[in-house]
Amino acid sequence: MRVAVIDSGFGMVNYADALSRVRPDTELVLARDPDNMPYGLLEPARISECVVAMAGAAARYDVDAIIVACNTGSMYALEAARARFEPAIPVVGVVPAIRPAGSTGRPFAVWATAAATVSDYQTSLIDAFADPALAHRIPCYGLAEAIDSGDPARVAAAIAAAAAATPAEIESVVLGCTHYGLVRDPIVAALRARTGREVAVFDSPEPVARQTLRRLGVEPGGPSEPGDVVAVLESGRVGSLPDSLAAYPAGRLLLERCIRAAKTR
């Protein structure tokens, strides 16, 4: 099984990692879009163009499925990507885990980019799956960009600002940007300090990985030997993952897989 995981930046890392944990032998094509990031600053039509172009570049590597590992990309480009590639290549998008957070019936926060926080899409999810009075929307200014930079000081400052804006009564947090899972532990620590208790985290990498397997009719498990990283693409060009990914545990694992794959070619 060969799967392309695409995002504007580092959000793809969590989904590639989850896919590799659910089905270790999955071969990966990793695609990010440094020429056009961050997507939150682009018009929806341009986001759709970028995502479809990245998916097209990845599809040339004979992938069996494509994961659009970006909430903004899924919001504005999933329909176009599916129209272009399905049914030959299933395209799986991501959705913020508002439904399970809302099902608790307890106050929760949705940490997301500034653009996603005010989007009709997020509003519709909250209205459909939660009591809006219990959902606190927190724009995390600069957090995704800080994560992409790999700068711990920038990341810490962005997390601290978002935590300070989060009401102390929340009992869980939805990670509404695919980047944020890379700094899950610092987010949890900041919210523990803010609320005085442990805060549950709702995120979507593993459900998306399992949905990808279901779309392909593949069972979890399989051989334990990690599949190759077949290609790394940057805005459609052959490239490499930046060393700054080593700031995150999942990033280090992915960099190691890229090095091993390069040695066997």
Sequence and secondary structure as in RCSB ss.txt:
>XXXX:A:sequence
MRVAVIDSGFGMVNYADALSRVRPDTELVLARDPDNMPYGLLEPARISECVVAMAGAAARYDVDAIIVACNTGSM
YALEAARARFEPAIPVVGVVPAIRPAGSTGRPFAVWATAAATVSDYQTSLIDAFADPALAHRIPCYGLAEAIDSG
DPARVAAAIAAAAAATPAEIESVVLGCTHYGLVRDPIVAALRARTGREVAVFDSPEPVARQTLRRLGVEPGGPSE
PGDVVAVLESGRVGSLPDSLAAYPAGRLLLERCIRAAKTR
>XXXX:A:secstr
 EEEEE SSTTHHHHHHHHHHHSTT EEEEEE TTT  GGGS HHHHHHHHHHHHHHHHTT  SEEEE  HHHHH
HHHHHHHHHHTTTS EE    THHHHHHTTS EEEEE HHHHT HHHHHHHHHHS GGGEEEEE TTHHHHHHHT
 HHHHHHHHHHHHHTS TT  EEEE STTGGGGHHHHHHHHHHHHSS  EEE  HHHHHHHHHHHHT  S   SS
   EEEEEETTEE    GGGGGSHHHHHHHHHHHHHHHH 
